[in-house]
Amino acid sequence: MKKMTWLFFALISIVLISVSIFTSFAPKYVSGSYYDSENFYWFFEDKIQEIGPVLLSRLDVDKEIENLQVEPYEVEEYLNFNGTQMNQIQSIQDQYQEMINDAEVNDNTVLKEEMVKERDTKIADIRANFADDKTVREKILSAKKEVLRKYDAKISNAVVKAKVSQKSLAYDLTNVDTGERYTFGDVNEDAAYRGGFSNNNGYLTVSSLDQDFSEVKNSELQALSIYNLNELVGDESSQFTGEIIIPKSEMTNEHLQGFRQYEQNKTLFTLSWILGLLSAAVAYWLYTTRRNEILLVSTPQWVKNLNFEGRIVSILVTSVGLLNTYFPLTQGMSYDHFENIVNTLFLYLFLVAFLTLTIVQLIWLFNDSKNNGLKELWETSRIKRMNLKMQDVFLNRSLGIQMVMLLFVVFLSGLGLGGVLLQPVLILVYAPLFLFVSLPILYLLFKRVANYNKLAIATEQLSKGQLSGDLNIRGKSVFAEHAKHLNTLRTGVRTSQSEQAKSERLKTELITNVSHDLRTPLTSIITYTDLLKNPDLTTEERQSYVTILDRKSQRLKTLIEDLFEVSKMASGNMQLNKQRVDLTQLMQQALAEHEEAIQKSGLDFRITTPEIKLFAYVDGQKWWRVLDNLIGNAIKYTMPGTRVYVALKEEDGCAQFIVKNVTKYELGDNIDELFERFKRSDTSRHTEGSGLGLAIAQSIVDLHGGIMSIDVDGDLFKATVSIQIN
């Protein structure tokens, strides 16, 4: 950032400071004078307080003594201040008994007799108080007279000081109530200050009590909660009319000092707003002539390198410096206590510097906050990261609360230990708490750490593929639950590895089977194509080869189409055109399509249809393919001369299509592999099937949200397809 820019914002800071000072102190320094200021008001009040209760409105103590009374409630308060009669007597006896016993032990007869005499006197006095109110009244009245006479004595001693203090004044005052006139000096001489008092502009009110001498220290009156003469005679005051002046010839050092400080501050105030006006003019000139240069407030790279907290702390530091210079400056101008103009100047310069730095930093932050800059600063801040960490601590609320409680107990344990070191007697409280609270908590903390270490080691072993025994952590804590999840994960990894091995094996078989099934018709096509190239072939031979080529081509086409269809279904790209279809009619159509094949197979098909029609929302063409595959498989793979059971029935709101037959090939034990693509037993590889029939059927059923299952019991094969009916 260029120097001219810094100068511009320094001038703006001076303008802002001048505006603040002007708005705060204009009433005081523009239209007022020292004699209108608060400082002079308190100076004048102190002067009146020094002479008023002594020379102008002195309390008439004799009159107050004549008017003294003792109220019944005061007698009651006095008697009950230290409790009942018996309580007070018991207290006196307890107070002296130990001292009397000590005197007896020391064989000090004289001291013992004096103590007994003094004790009996006090007890007799208590009995006298409760026996007759007159005694109490006399004590209270005597105490009141005593404090009034002491006050009057103090006032008499203060007369000399008050007469010295009044020399800085001249007055001509008349008591409004009594008409008595008080004069001192010549009120007509040249005055630095002249104050007039009347009914129109207000009376001069002078208190009759000097607060410096009004405190009451008397045990008898303290029983009545009387601690100040105001509570005894009231806050009496007198009102005066007349005039008070401060002669210029009698101005005291205190008065002159206040006047000079006021005039000095007034000069500072004037210089401040003049400097503000000049700064505003220069700033305006810079803005109009070199606007592009001064407004080029680019953030320095070292500031950009600071994180969000660093920039906020930097702004707070300059802001604190701003406040720590602004308030002393304004307070000095408020209470007129600037004594050193050089110190004031340095304070003003520091104020300008701190304000300029604060403004520039705020502008830097504002410029960087554009285009989500502030959000980026916040996202990379340590406060945000700490906040996220705190949220992570309470992802499991129970564990987070336990951790906070553990840390709190550990903190209190350490705090208690420090208290024991400072005050060993606290061991009586700390020891049982440590034994029954801190130690169990510490054991629980160590147990949690041990469980965490077990989990960390087990997790590391699992990441390395070491599937050792299950982790055993008892209880219902979060670590125990985590151990259960880890054991479940370990079991899942074992299962996954087993499935992966199985998948690899099936992948190898798939490649082998696909290669074999595609290569067989392709080899025949190539072979017979080569044979057709022989020009010596007879017409019958050529026709025979063409027939074989056609059959093998159709075979290859079927394999490829089935393979593409399975792939399309597996990828989820198959679109269904669902309609409300009669499943009974669809099954009958599928059986009719295979009627000729059934007759040729010699198999005994037993068909079971429901008494009512079953409807479902399915893609009729795709669902027919399911039925076609299952019936076709039954014709191909059923042992000759046996029965095939085909049934459609309703079960729990679902339509179930069931095919049962006895296979002519051994199926093995793993029926899940029958759904794998190209999966056929080696003994059945010479059949015309593609090996994708069940895989296609399974995919179609899954797309419809149905269920297809296969059960094998020896050579007995059962396929069941279920779909929700509507």
N, C-alpha and C positions, 0 to 999 in steps of 0.2 A: 504494500500500500504506500502511495506517495506521500511526501512530507506535506504537500498542500492539502491533502485529505485530512491528515491529522490536525493541521491548523484549523480547518473548517469545523471539525467536530469539537475542538477545544473552544472555539468561539461560540458554538452552539451551547456547550456546557456552561460557559460564562453567562450567556443569555438566560438559560434556565435557572441558574443560581440567583441571578439578579432579580428575575421575576418572582422567585420564591421569597427572597428577602423583602422585596418591595411590597408584595401582597401581605406579608406577615407583619411588617413594621411601619408601613406607611401611616396608619392612624397615630402611631406613637411619635414618629420623628418628623412628619410633614406638617400636620395640623396641631401638634401638641408641643409642650415644653417640659422641662424637667419637673416643674411644679404640678404637672398633670400626670406624671408617671407614677407607677405603682411603688417604685422605690422611695420616692418622696412621701407618698401616702404613709408608708410604714415608718419612715423617719419622723414624720409629724406625729403619728400615733404614739410612738415611743416617747417623744417629748411631753405630750399631754399626759401619758401614763406616769411619767416621772414626777410631774408637778401636781397633777389633778387630785389624786387621793390624799395628797399631803397639804397643799396650799389652797386649792379651789373648792374641793368637795370632801373635806375631811369628815370621817365618820364621827358622830357625836356619841362617844362610848358611854358617858354618864347617862345619857338619855336611853341608850339601848339597854344599859343595866337596869334602869328603872322599869323598863317594859318587859324584862325577862320573865318567862313563865315556864312551869314544868307541867306538861300534859300527862294525863293518866297513862296513856299508851307508852310514854317514855319511861315511866316508873316500871311498867310491866316488862318492857324490853330490857331495862337495866337488871331487874331481878333474875330474868331467865337467860341472860347473856351467857352465863357459865353453867347453866343447868339448874336443876331444882336445888332446894336448900340442902337436902341430904347428899346430893351429888357434889355440891361445893364443899360441904364439911368433909366428906370422904376424901375428896381430892386434896384438901389441906392436910388431913391426917396422913395420907400416903406420902405427901411431899416431905413432911418433917420426920416421919417415923424412922426412915433409914438414917438420917443425920443424927437423930437422938440415939439410935442403936450404936452408931459409930462412936459417939461421945461416951456412952457407957463402956464400950469395949476399951476405949483409951483412958477410962477412969477420969474423964474431964467433967467434973460435977458442975462447974460454973457454966460451961458451954451448954451442957444439957439443960440446966435450969433456964437459961436465956431462950433456948429453942422452944422449950415447953411453954414459956411465958408468951413468946411471940406467936406460937401456934394457937394458944388459947385466946389470945387477943383477936386474931383473925377469925377464929370460929365464932367468938362473941359478936364480932362486927357483922358476920353473915346472919347470925340469929337476930341481931338488932334490925338489919335490913328487912328481913321477912316478917319481923314482929310489928313494925310500924312504918307506913309509907312516908311518914314525915321525915324520917332519917334519910331515906333515899332521895326525897325531894331536895333536902338541904344539900346533899352531896352533889346532885346534878346541878342545882342552882349555883353552888360554889364553884364548880368546874367551869360553867359557862362564864361567870364573872371573871374567873382567873384568865381564861384565854382572851377575853376582850381587853382586859388590862394589859396583858402581854402585847397584844396587837397595838394598843395605843402607845405603849412604850416604844415599840419599834418605829412607829410613825413619827414620834417625837424625835427620835434619833435621826430620822431621815430628812428632817426639815432643813438642816444645813445643806445637805447634798442637793435637795430640791431647789433651794434658793440659788445655788451655784448654777444648776442646769437652766433655770429660768432666765439667766442673764443673756442667753442667746435669743430671747424672745422679748416682745413688748405686747401688752394686751390691755384691753379695757372690756371687761365682761361683766354681765349682770345675771344673777341666778333668776330663772324664770319663776320659780315657785316662791322664793323668799324675798326677791327684789334686792338682795344684797349685792353690792358692786365690788369687783376686784380689779385693781389696776396695777400695772407695773410698766415702767419705761414710758416712752413717748411714741404713741401709735401713729403720729403724724410725720415722723422722720422718714427719710428715704429708705424704702424697704425692698429686699430681694423677693420677698413673698408677702402677700397680704390676703388674709382670709376673713371674710365677713360672715356672720351667722345671725339669722333672724327667722321669723316665722315663715317668710317666703322662700328663702333658699336653704332652710334647715337649721336646726339648733346644733350647738356644740354639746355633745353628750359626754359627760365625765363620770367615770365609775367612782363610787365612794370607797371602794376597797382596793388596796394595793395587792395584786395577786402574788407578789413576791413575799408578802408577809401574811398571807391568808391561810396558810396551812396550819391545821390544828393537830397538835401532838399531846393528847390527854387521854389516859386510859379510861377515865370515867365516861368521857364523851364518845370514845370509840365503841363503847358498849351500845351507844345509840346510833352508830354508823355516821357520826359527824366527824368529817376529816377536813372540812374547809369552812371558813367563816360564812361563805355564801349559804351553806346549809343551816347556819345558825341565825343570821340576821337578814338573809335574802340578798339578792344582787342589787343593792341600792345604787342609784346613779342620779346625777343632777343635770339639768339642761340650762344652757347659757345662751344669751344673745350678746352681740358685741363684735369685737374685732381682735384678731391676733396677727402680728406681723413678725417677720424675721428681718431685723435691720441689717443693712449691708455692712454697717460698722461692727456688728456683733456676729457675723457668720463664723461658725465653728469649723474646725478642720474636717469633721465628719460631714458637715453639710457641703463644704467646698469640694471634698473628694467625690461625693455623689454627683454634684453638679458637673464637675470636670469630666467624670466618666461618662455621664449622659451626653455631654457635648462631643466627646471623643467618638462615642458610638454613633452619634448623629452624623459626624463627618464620615465615618466608615460607611454608613448607610448611603449617604449621598454619593460617595465615590463608587460604591457598588452599583447603584442603578445608572450612573453616568457611564461606568465601564460596560455595563450591560447594553446600553444604547449604542455605544461605539462598536462593541462586538457585533451587535445585530446589523449595523450598517456595513461593517467589513464583510461579515458572512454573506449578506445579501449581494454585495459587489462580487465576491468570489463565485457565488452561485450563478449570477447572470453572465459573468465573463469567462469563467473556467468550469462550467457545469460538468462537462464530460470527464474532466480530469478529477474533480473532487468527489464525484459520485462513483468513481471506479473503486469500490470497496471490495476488493478481492481478498478472500481468506488466505492467509499465509499457509504454506505447506505444513509447517511445524504445528500449526493449530489444527489442520485437518487430520494430522497424525494422532492427535489426542482422542481418547475415547469419550463417550458421552459424559461419564462421570467427571473426567478431567476438565471438560469445558464448563460443566455446571459448577464445579468447585471453583474454577477460575473466576466465573461471574460472581459467585457468592463472596469470594475474597475481596474483589474490588467493591462489591456492594456493601460489605461490612466496613471496609475502609471509608466508603462514602458516608455511611451513617455515623461512624465514629469521628468524622471531621465536621459533618453538617450540624449535628446536635450541639457540640461544644460552641461552634460559631454562633448559632442562633440563640443558645442560652446566654452567651456572653452579651449579645445585643439586647436580650430580654431583661437581664438583671443588672446591666451596667457594671460588669466587673472585669472588663478588659483593662489591663494595666500596661501591657507591652505591645506596642503597635507592630513590632517586628514579628513576634510570635503569632499575632493575628494574621499578618501577611503570609507567613509560611502555612498556617492553617488553611487559608483561602486557596493557596496554590495547590496544596495536597487535595483539597476538595475538588478543584477543577480537574486535576489529573485522574482521580478515582472515577469521577463522573464520565470523563471522556473515555476511559478504558471500558467502563461498564456499557456505555452506548455502543462503542465499536464492536465489542464482543457480542452484544445482542444482535447487531446488524449482521455480523458474520454468521451467527447461528440461524438467523432468519433466512439469509441467502442460501445457506446449506440445507435448510429444511424444505426448499422447493423441490418439486418432482420426487416426493417421498423421501427426501434426504434425511429429514428428522426421524422418519420411521426406520430407515436403515441404521441411523446412529443408535436408536433405541434397541433395535434387534441385535446389534453387536455389543451392547453395553453389558457390563458386569452385573448391573442391577437386574437386567432382564434374565441373564443366565442364572443368577442367584435365585430369582423368583421361580424360574422353571425347575431348578433343583429342589426348592422347597415344595413345589407342587409334586415333584417326583417322590419326595419323601412321604407324602400323604396319598400316593396312588393306592397303597394299601393303608387305609385309615387306621386300622387297629395297630399295625406295626409302627406307623408314624407317631401315634399317641403314646405307645409303649416307650419308644425311643426318647420322646420329650420328657416323659415321667422319669425314666432312668437317669437322664442327664440332670434333671432337676434335683433328684434325690442325691446324686453324686455331688452336685454343687452345694446343696445344703450340708452334706457331710463335711466337705472341705471348709465351709463357712463355720460350722460348729466346732471343728478342730481348731480353727483360728481363735474362736471365742474362748475355748478351753485354755489355749496358750496364754491369752491375755488375762483371763479370770479362771484360775484352776478350780474354783468351787463349782463351776458349771459342769465339771466331770460327772457330778451326781445326776445331772439331767442327760448329758451327752452319752454316757456309757450305756444305759438301757436302750436309748434310741438307736445307737450304733449297733448294738447286739441284736435287737429284734426288728429293726427296719433296714439299716444300711447294709449289714452283712447279707441278709437274704436278697436284697436288691442287687448287690455286687455279684452274688452267686448266680442270680438270674442273668445278669449281664455277661458274665463269663460263659454261661451255658449257651447264650445266644451266639456269642463269638465262636464257640466250639462248633455249634451246629452250622454256622455260616462257613467255617473252614471245611467241614465235611462236604457241604454242598459244592463249594468251589473246587475241591479235589475231584469229586464225582463228575462235575460238569466238564472239567479238563480231560478226564479219562474218556468221557463220552465223546468229546470233540475229536479225540485221537482214535476213535473207533474201538476202544477197549470196553467191551460189554461185560463187565464183571458183575458180581452179585448185586442184588438190590440194596439200596441205601435205607438204613433203619433209623428213623428219628421218631421217637414216641411223642405223644401229646397232641394237642390241637392248635399249636402255634402256627404262625405263617411258615416257619421253617419246616415243620412237619408236613404241612400241605404241599410245600414246594418239593419236598422229598418224594411225596406220592406222585406228583406230576412228573418228576424226573424219572422215577421208576416206570411210570406209564410210557414216557418218551423212550426209555431204553427198550421196553418191550416193543414199542412201535418201530424202533430202529431195527431190532432183530427181525420183526415181521417184514419190514421193508426190504431188508437184505435178502430174506427168503423169497419175497415176491420178485425182487430184482433178478435173483438167480433164475427163478422160474421164467420171468419175462425174457431173459437172455436165451434160455433154452427154447422157449416158444418162438422167439425171433429166428433162431437158427433153423428150427423146423419149418417156419413159415417160408423162409428163403428157399429151403430145400424143396418143400412141397410145391411152391409156386413155380420154381424152376422146372421141376419134374412135370407138373400138370400142363404148363405152357409149352415145354419142350416136346412132349409126346405128340400132340397134333401138329406142331410146327415141323417136327422131323418128318412126319408122314407126308405133309404138304410138300416139303422140299424133295423128298424121295420120289413121290409120284409125279411131281413137276418135271424132274429130270427124266423120268421114264417116258413122259409124254413127248419129250424132245426127239425120241427115236422115230424116224420116218417109216420104219418097217412095221410099226404096230398095226395090228388088224383093227377093224372098226369096233369089234366086240371088246377087245382089250382096252382100246382108247376110251370107250364108253364106260367100262368098268373103273378105269383110273379116275375119270372125271367124277363118277359117283362117289368114289372114296374121298377125292379132294373136297367135294361139296360137304360131305359129312364131317371131315376133319376141320374144315373152315368154320362150319356152324359150331362145332365143339369149341374151337378157339374163340369164336365170337362170344359164345355163352360165358366162357371163363372171364374174358376181358370185361364184358358188360357187368357181370356179377361183382368183379373186383372193383370197378368204378362205382358201382352202386353202394357197396359197403363203405368205400372210402368217403363217398358223399354223405352218407348217413352219419359216419363217425365224426365228420367235420362240422355237422350241424347245418349244412346247406340244403337239406331236403325240406321242401315246402309241402305241407299237408292241405288237402282240400276236404275238410271235414263236413259230413252231412249225416243226417239221421238215417241209419241203415238198418235193415232187418237182418240180423245176424243169422237167423235160422235159414232164410232164403239164400244168403251168401254161402253158407256151408253146403246147402243142397246143390248150388251151382258149381262149387268147387269139386264136389263128389261126381257131379255129372260130367265135368271135364275129364275126369280120370276113369270114367266108366269102362272104356275100352281096355285101358291098361289094367284095371282091376280084373276084368274077365280073363285077360291073357295070363295074369299072374297066378291064378288059381287060388288066391287067398280068399278067406271067408270074412268079409267085412260085415261087422255088426254095428248098425247105425242107431243112435238114440237121439231123438229130437224132443224139445220141450213141448208141453201142451199149449203154451201160449207163445206168441211171438216176442222175441227179445230185440229191443232196439238200442243202439249206441251211436254216439257221434264219432264217426271214424272216417278216414279216407278209404272209401270202398275198394278202390283199385289196390292200394297198399295192403289193406287188411286181407283182401283176397289172396295176395301174394304170401301172407303168413300161412293161411290155411293150405294153399297150394303146395308150399314147401313141406309142411308137416305130412300131408297126405302122400306127396311124391316120395318123401323119405321112407314112409311106411311101406309103400309098394316096392321100393328098391331094396330095402334092408331087412324085410321081414322074412323069417324062415318059411320056406314053401310049405304049403299044406296046413298052416296055422291060421289062427283068427286074428283079425285086427279090429279093435274096439274104438269107434269114433262116436263121441257124445258131445252134446251142447246142453248145458243146464244153467239154472240160476242158483247162485250161492252168495248169501249176504249182500244182496244188492249188486252183484257182479255177474256177468255172463262168463262161464267157463267152457272153453273148448278143449276137450281132452282126447288124446290119441294114445292108445296102449297097444303094444305088439311085442312079439318075441323076436329078437334080432338073430340074423344068421351069422353075424360076425361078433367076435368077442370085443366088448367095449372097454374093459378095464375098470379101475376103481375111481379114477378122477373124472367125474362127470362134468366139472367146470370147463375142462379142456374141449368138450364137445362144441362149445360156443366159439372157440377160437377159429380164426379164418383158415381155410384149407385143412382143417383138422379132420382126418379120417383114419381109421385103422389101416394098417398096411394090407390087411387081407381084403379090404374093400376098395383099393385104389384102382382096380380095373373097371369100376362102375362108371357110368356116364355123368355122375354128379360133379359139381364144381368144388365141393367142399365148403361152400359159402352159404348153404341153405339155412342152417340154424343161426349163423351170424347175422344174415340179412333179416331173418324173422325176429331175432332178439332186438335188433336196432329199430325195426318198425314198431314193435310193441313198446319199446322205451319211448319213442317219439310220441306215441299216443298216451303215455302215462299209465300203461298197463303193466302187467307182471307176467313173465314167462319163466317157468321152472321145469326142470327135468329130473326125474327120479329113475334110478337104475337099481334093480334087484337081480343080480346074476345076469341072465339074458333078457329079463323082462324090462322093457323100455316104456316110460310113461312121460309124455309131454303135456303140460297144462298151460293154457293162455287165459288170463283173466283181464276183463275190461269193465269199467263202470257202465251200467246200463242207464238209459234215460227214458 
